[in-house]
């Protein structure tokens, strides 16, 4: 389980303990603890070792594939890049993983709305946290955590200057959300709309 889930599980168990003489309260507390433990699960993943690949940063369904400009707060060139969006339901594991290995050269949080995360407008309107990871070859891959209708808290442990390995966990979103990955020009797309992705393992693209 991701450490961010410990307070939620502990609080649920406390409710169960306090209500141990009341069956309904005991049952509700244990059920809530189990649900939170499942939501914050942190399953082990094995990332591909071949060079030049981009893996899915999150579990979920590929909901959008389109060309779009990266978030303006990153200060990147105002040029459209291929963007792959993955929608996470409340049943998906919500830890996020680095799509490539490299150095975090930008990390910016921007407040926003909490609209439905599977809609195109979520990329521009919703609260988000954006990272730029620069590969050893000098290519920039942008990954954006986007809050959703239920998700009200973005957790990002990565900071500028950090070195991350492909598939390494760097954050999570509570509860239900979306991840956008912007690929550098010339990248080869390897997923299709509606496909299920597994964070850290599903290869979504090859770098040029």
Beta strands, then each sheet from edge to edge (+ up, - down):
strand 1: 53-55
strand 2: 60-68
strand 3: 81-88
strand 4: 95-97
strand 5: 102-110
strand 6: 128-134
strand 7: 140-147
strand 8: 153-156
strand 9: 163-164
strand 10: 169-174
strand 11: 177-183
strand 12: 188-189
strand 13: 196-197
strand 14: 203-206
sheet 1: 1+ 14- 12+
sheet 2: 9+ 5- 6+ 7- 11+ 3- 2+ 13-
sheet 3: 4+ 10- 8+
end
